[in-house]
Amino acid sequence: MNQLNTAASTKTAADAIRPFHVNFPEAALVDLRRRPLQLSKEWEL
């Protein structure tokens, strides 16, 4: 067994990709959704 295979076989659950969750205030999300619409209106000819 070479070093690459040995290193891969010693990984544990701590090394696994784990899901994560974030919470943003609804007002911040509304603001982020509004910005592209506002910019598109400013750039209209």
C-alpha positions, 0 to 999 in steps of 0.5 A: 500500500502506498502513502496516498492509500494509507492516508485516505484509509485513516480518515475518520468521520471528523474529516467528512463533509458535514452539512451546516445551517445558517440563519439570516434575518428575513429583512436582510434576505428581502433586501438582497432580493430587492437589489438586483431589481433596483439596479435593473431599473436604474440601467433601463434605457 
